[in-house]
Amino acid sequence: MFTQPNVPNVRAHLLSQDVILVEGGSVVNLVAVWRAHGLPEILRECWETGVVLTGASAGSLCWHVGGPTDSYRDNLDPFTGGLAFLPYSNGVHDDLDDQPRRTAFRELIGNGKCR
């Protein structure tokens, strides 16, 4: 999407894929750019027609309702602006015991900021 879409028909291009892999980074910025370009509707159509949507970190979190992120600042805050194709939150990096994300994710679920 930077500096502009690099294919003439983004919808047709994405629908022709078997897999759409989204890498990590700022999930807040990622989803904001997608929304500015109308991608959520296209990506939902891809998902509903069987295109595999996958990714790690922000590329995993974006398909869910949300979860903890450091996209806003160094601390972990709730992100609730995901595409919600999967109607639950996601604790990316939760498998790393030495990460504060595990604790933050459980606290956000416990206080109702994530589901």
Backbone bond lengths (Angstrom), bond angles and torsions (degrees), N, CA, C in turn:
res aa  C-N    CA-C-N  psi(-1)  N-CA   C-N-CA  omega(-1)  CA-C   N-CA-C  phi
1 M - - - 1.446 - - 1.529 111.99 -
2 F 1.304 117.53 -4.02 1.468 119.68 179.02 1.511 108.89 -110.06
3 T 1.228 121.27 135.36 1.451 129.85 -6.48 1.524 110.51 -80.65
4 Q 1.281 115.46 -13.31 1.463 122.83 173.60 1.527 105.49 -155.66
5 P 1.305 119.05 166.47 1.473 117.76 176.37 1.531 110.35 -56.05
6 N 1.332 115.98 136.05 1.461 120.07 -175.62 1.530 113.62 -97.98
7 V 1.320 116.21 13.85 1.467 121.47 172.47 1.530 107.13 -129.91
8 P 1.329 117.92 148.95 1.469 119.38 -175.91 1.523 114.10 -66.34
9 N 1.342 117.96 -29.62 1.462 121.15 -178.17 1.523 108.31 -135.28
10 V 1.322 116.35 95.04 1.471 121.71 -175.92 1.522 110.85 -59.52
11 R 1.312 117.53 -44.06 1.467 121.47 -178.85 1.524 110.80 -58.30
12 A 1.312 116.84 -52.70 1.468 120.72 -179.30 1.523 111.07 -61.14
13 H 1.312 116.50 -40.56 1.457 120.63 179.94 1.525 110.91 -62.19
14 L 1.325 117.05 -49.05 1.462 119.93 -178.09 1.526 111.69 -68.08
15 L 1.308 117.76 -38.41 1.467 120.40 178.34 1.529 112.58 -67.07
16 S 1.308 117.83 -19.24 1.467 120.70 179.72 1.533 112.33 -86.50
17 Q 1.320 117.24 -2.74 1.461 121.11 -178.17 1.532 111.26 -86.68
18 D 1.324 115.98 152.62 1.463 121.49 171.17 1.517 110.72 -86.34
19 V 1.333 115.82 -36.33 1.463 122.78 -176.77 1.522 108.38 -138.16
20 I 1.325 115.74 139.46 1.460 121.41 170.58 1.518 106.17 -117.34
21 L 1.332 115.83 112.41 1.462 122.93 -178.32 1.523 108.36 -103.54
22 V 1.321 115.56 123.52 1.460 121.50 179.43 1.526 107.54 -112.29
23 E 1.296 116.51 127.57 1.460 120.83 -178.97 1.527 110.97 -85.33
24 G 1.312 115.95 -177.11 1.458 122.40 -177.21 1.515 112.38 -81.40
25 G 1.307 114.50 -177.73 1.462 122.28 -178.36 1.515 109.07 136.67
26 S 1.289 116.73 -146.94 1.461 121.76 179.61 1.523 109.85 -89.49
27 V 1.328 116.66 108.88 1.459 120.23 179.33 1.528 111.16 -63.90
28 V 1.317 117.30 -32.87 1.466 121.39 179.14 1.530 110.05 -63.23
29 N 1.320 116.99 -47.28 1.468 120.72 -180.00 1.524 110.94 -69.51
30 L 1.322 116.61 -40.81 1.456 121.69 179.70 1.525 111.06 -56.01
31 V 1.313 116.57 -53.56 1.463 120.99 -176.79 1.529 110.68 -67.94
32 A 1.320 117.97 -34.84 1.470 120.64 178.13 1.534 110.90 -62.94
33 V 1.325 116.76 -43.47 1.472 119.95 178.45 1.522 109.66 -65.84
34 W 1.319 117.38 -43.61 1.467 119.99 177.80 1.519 111.09 -57.18
35 R 1.331 116.55 -45.36 1.469 119.85 -179.20 1.532 110.72 -64.15
36 A 1.319 117.20 -39.31 1.466 120.64 179.82 1.530 111.33 -62.07
37 H 1.328 116.59 -26.60 1.467 121.00 -178.55 1.533 113.35 -104.37
38 G 1.327 117.41 6.78 1.455 120.49 178.03 1.518 114.86 72.95
39 L 1.317 117.38 21.71 1.460 120.04 -177.50 1.525 115.70 -73.66
40 P 1.327 121.37 -29.77 1.468 118.08 -178.82 1.531 113.53 -53.62
41 E 1.310 117.85 -42.08 1.466 120.43 -179.94 1.531 110.76 -66.91
42 I 1.317 116.50 -40.52 1.468 120.77 179.37 1.526 110.07 -66.99
43 L 1.319 116.84 -43.52 1.462 120.38 179.99 1.519 111.69 -65.31
44 R 1.330 117.03 -36.54 1.467 119.22 175.44 1.526 110.27 -63.44
45 E 1.315 116.35 -41.86 1.461 120.17 177.62 1.535 110.25 -61.22
46 C 1.327 115.98 -42.21 1.470 119.87 176.69 1.526 110.29 -58.08
47 W 1.315 116.26 -48.47 1.463 121.96 -178.58 1.527 110.86 -60.83
48 E 1.319 116.07 -44.45 1.468 120.44 -178.14 1.531 112.47 -68.36
49 T 1.327 117.46 -22.56 1.468 119.76 178.21 1.522 112.72 -96.00
50 G 1.332 117.07 4.59 1.459 120.46 173.04 1.508 117.08 101.06
51 V 1.315 118.44 5.74 1.462 119.83 173.77 1.527 107.30 -69.43
52 V 1.315 117.10 133.13 1.458 121.72 179.55 1.524 108.46 -77.95
53 L 1.324 116.38 124.73 1.463 122.62 177.52 1.518 107.05 -107.33
54 T 1.314 117.09 123.20 1.454 120.39 -174.63 1.514 110.78 -148.07
55 G 1.301 115.75 173.66 1.451 121.09 176.49 1.508 111.34 162.66
56 A 1.300 114.53 173.96 1.457 121.48 178.53 1.520 109.36 -120.00
57 S 1.313 115.74 148.68 1.458 122.33 177.89 1.533 109.35 59.83
58 A 1.329 118.89 -120.99 1.470 120.51 178.96 1.521 111.11 -58.74
59 G 1.319 116.27 -31.19 1.454 121.51 179.31 1.512 114.29 -72.01
60 S 1.315 116.63 -10.13 1.460 122.31 172.32 1.521 110.22 -101.78
61 L 1.312 115.14 -42.24 1.465 121.33 -177.93 1.525 112.27 -61.80
62 C 1.322 117.76 -33.81 1.467 121.58 -175.03 1.524 113.47 -61.55
63 W 1.333 119.02 -28.30 1.472 121.78 -177.43 1.522 112.25 -79.50
64 H 1.322 117.51 -15.48 1.466 123.90 -177.51 1.528 110.71 -95.57
65 V 1.317 116.79 179.12 1.464 121.75 173.59 1.520 109.51 -62.86
66 G 1.303 116.08 -39.91 1.462 121.12 -179.33 1.503 111.16 163.17
67 G 1.323 114.97 -156.37 1.455 122.05 -179.06 1.519 108.90 159.41
68 P 1.316 117.11 -175.68 1.460 118.94 -179.65 1.526 111.61 -70.52
69 T 1.325 115.38 140.88 1.462 120.62 178.97 1.516 110.32 -146.25
70 D 1.317 114.69 153.57 1.465 120.29 171.36 1.524 110.09 -106.00
71 S 1.327 116.67 22.52 1.462 121.56 179.70 1.526 112.82 -67.85
72 Y 1.317 117.26 -25.95 1.463 120.44 -177.68 1.522 112.22 -86.80
73 R 1.348 115.69 -34.86 1.469 122.11 -177.17 1.522 106.85 -167.55
74 D 1.326 117.63 -176.50 1.463 120.77 -177.34 1.525 112.82 -66.86
75 N 1.325 117.85 -30.49 1.461 120.85 178.05 1.530 109.98 -77.05
76 L 1.315 115.56 162.64 1.465 120.59 178.11 1.517 110.45 -88.80
77 D 1.304 115.96 123.74 1.457 123.26 178.88 1.521 108.65 -123.37
78 P 1.326 117.06 159.06 1.466 118.34 178.07 1.531 111.47 -73.06
79 F 1.308 114.83 135.08 1.452 122.31 170.16 1.522 105.94 -109.31
80 T 1.320 116.95 123.30 1.466 120.84 -177.53 1.524 111.97 -123.55
81 G 1.321 116.68 17.51 1.455 120.65 -176.64 1.516 114.22 -106.10
82 G 1.336 117.15 23.56 1.458 119.63 179.01 1.517 112.24 -67.92
83 L 1.318 116.46 171.27 1.463 121.15 -177.71 1.522 112.83 -73.36
84 A 1.314 117.72 -16.63 1.475 124.18 173.30 1.522 113.17 61.36
85 F 1.325 118.18 29.66 1.457 119.51 171.35 1.526 108.50 -63.58
86 L 1.318 115.48 -34.67 1.465 122.88 170.77 1.524 105.32 -105.56
87 P 1.328 117.74 116.18 1.469 120.87 -167.07 1.527 115.25 -80.45
88 Y 1.304 116.51 35.01 1.468 121.32 179.68 1.524 108.55 -136.69
89 S 1.313 115.74 165.71 1.458 119.61 174.58 1.525 109.55 -80.27
90 N 1.313 114.52 168.27 1.458 121.58 -175.65 1.526 107.98 -135.59
91 G 1.294 116.23 131.39 1.466 121.30 178.07 1.513 110.97 -101.41
92 V 1.325 117.53 77.88 1.460 119.65 179.89 1.524 109.99 -63.22
93 H 1.302 115.88 145.50 1.466 124.19 -177.85 1.517 112.11 66.43
94 D 1.311 117.89 14.59 1.464 122.40 -179.60 1.525 111.41 -66.07
95 D 1.313 118.06 -19.28 1.458 121.42 -177.49 1.525 112.95 -77.80
96 L 1.308 117.93 -7.92 1.457 121.39 -179.16 1.522 109.67 -94.03
97 D 1.315 116.57 109.36 1.473 121.32 -176.10 1.523 113.32 -59.30
98 D 1.324 117.82 -33.00 1.461 119.75 -175.54 1.529 112.59 -86.63
99 Q 1.313 117.63 6.15 1.456 121.62 179.55 1.529 110.10 -93.02
100 P 1.317 117.74 139.88 1.467 119.98 175.93 1.530 112.21 -71.47
101 R 1.326 117.39 -8.11 1.456 120.78 -177.88 1.524 112.33 -63.08
102 R 1.311 117.12 -36.36 1.462 120.00 -179.21 1.526 110.03 -59.77
103 T 1.314 116.59 -49.16 1.462 121.33 179.44 1.527 110.67 -65.87
104 A 1.318 116.89 -45.02 1.465 121.00 -178.69 1.527 110.93 -60.84
105 F 1.333 117.01 -42.76 1.464 120.91 -179.11 1.520 110.29 -60.95
106 R 1.306 116.96 -46.44 1.466 120.23 -179.26 1.522 111.87 -66.18
107 E 1.324 117.09 -36.48 1.466 120.37 176.66 1.529 111.00 -66.07
108 L 1.323 117.43 -42.18 1.460 120.91 179.14 1.526 111.68 -64.32
109 I 1.312 116.63 -37.28 1.473 119.45 175.43 1.518 109.80 -68.34
110 G 1.339 116.41 -44.76 1.465 120.64 -178.66 1.515 113.71 -61.03
111 N 1.338 117.16 -36.33 1.467 119.13 -179.19 1.541 112.67 -94.15
112 G 1.329 116.48 8.53 1.455 120.72 174.29 1.518 116.19 80.60
113 K 1.321 118.56 7.63 1.457 120.58 179.70 1.529 112.37 -81.53
114 C 1.324 116.09 -17.82 1.464 123.07 173.09 1.517 106.84 -134.23
115 R 1.327 115.34 153.91 1.465 117.60 177.25 1.498 110.93 -124.31
